């Protein structure tokens, strides 16, 4: 895993877009983003048990698996959105990027590879894309039945209870650190 600020330069979303401004895992934790290196599925199973994840599936995002809809789906995943549940991904193969918004509304890019597990809190604005190799295979974990309905960013989404809770939790944790 490597985290850094997105450079906002023109160009394909699947390029690194590395600004050279690194971001630490402790800063990701302040954003509510949790990272684990899991060299085996048994390590994932331990996290799943501790966090009460009951369901899982696997997804492969690639032109070979998705065919003609691949480009459309990758562009859709890259629309800024939030979920009302945690988003948990364990990378089984390939590489990809999760971008998350920081308090200053800047993008933090998180490059994931095989054996990386990431947990995004409900209510955080984020987006996803493959890298330039156009291939990633991931395990998705869920607390209950799979839900992955994206709520695309819009002004009225600031009143969403999951968004409000996310912002309140971040403010509370920031207050405890000062």
Order of alpha helices (4+ residues) and beta strands (2+ residues): beta-beta-alpha-beta-alpha-beta-alpha-alpha-beta-beta-beta-beta-beta-beta-beta-alpha
